[in-house]
Amino acid sequence: MAFRRIPPNSVWNSMKMPEWEYRKIDLGDLARNTSDLDLLDKAGEDGWELVVITSNNIAYFKRQIRKQSSRQKA
């Protein structure tokens, strides 16, 4: 397999990588009458993407940071 060198000023180098914000929820700390599925659904509705639930019941989420344009800030 041959690899191709990408020139330093290529389109790939000028592309911006997305920025993410992160959140974690301890599912073990939920009130007894709170459904963990309802909480996960609500996070999804708010734009959070579930990354993983660990063995100790911590849910990790990520959401892309959306930058406001100068028009939206005004």
Summary of the structure (lengths in Angstrom):
residues: 74
radius of gyration: 19.2
end to end distance: 52.1
largest distance: 58.2
contacts: 120
relative contact order: 0.21
helix: 28%
strand: 26%
